[in-house]
């Protein structure tokens, strides 16, 4: 076996040593860290957990030559496991590649971290371990976007509000404000298909909401439909008014708020909390009790918001 092939299957620490170009770096490692989580792109992987094995090596440069036995001067092992826990808790993911990238990005934010090797393997899919391994350097690590940069305003439109002659004016007024606009709508009032099975019913109910979102976007010129966090972040950064299609957000959340699917105002408030919205405006709905974030209700007859 060639050395290159051996290193391809070796522990990330061996690869780190073999490819090191700066002997001034130390290494910390996490070996065979097992976590059970729901992940995967296939339908058979939804609703179940499977074991993931994490092997991570971080090359670090000490900020101070004299550590003085001070834990604050080193990159703690806890920061590595914390990066895993935070990214697993953020949302349900389909791809190990996405998870590995996010963990690497989070670790490389640490001032001591120079290079990171991340190997993640699924232990319960097939007869062996299936996984990915990535190597990223500090300059490739992306600092999290600031909350202010992505903060938006959310407007919930009831079905009566969507049919109101004031609709276009309301959206124009909201779009003219400083904070980018994200609109939420309920499912249409029409009777929905009932299938009994809870997972299938949840999907049908959310698809009904998305049907309403697309119908609204067809009415309003320049209104985009966003179904992923990436799409929504792009719309917010580019001040593009958009309407939320909730299926992926809901099913990828940890935990998924399935109990809110048929309570559209509560689901909107949950979503507002997930994206750290500046405020929520409810048009054609009463104020909820204890909304937990800035919220106000606008009557249907009110022309100015």
Secondary structure, DSSP 8 states (H G I E B T S, - for coil): --HHHHHHHS-HHHHHHHT---TT-EEEEEEEEEEEE---SSGGGTT--EEEEEEEEEEE--S-S--TT-GGGS--HHHHHHHHHHHHHH---S-HHHHHHHHHHHHHTSTTEEEEEEEEEESSSSSS-EEEEEEEEGGG------HHHH-EEEEEE-HHHHTSTTHHHHHHHHHTSSSEEEEEE---SS-------HHHHHHHHHHHHHHHHHHHHHHSTT-EEE-SHHHHHHHHHTT--EEE--HHHHHHSSS--GGGTT-HHHHHHHHHHHTT-SEEEEESS---SS-SS-EEEE-TT----
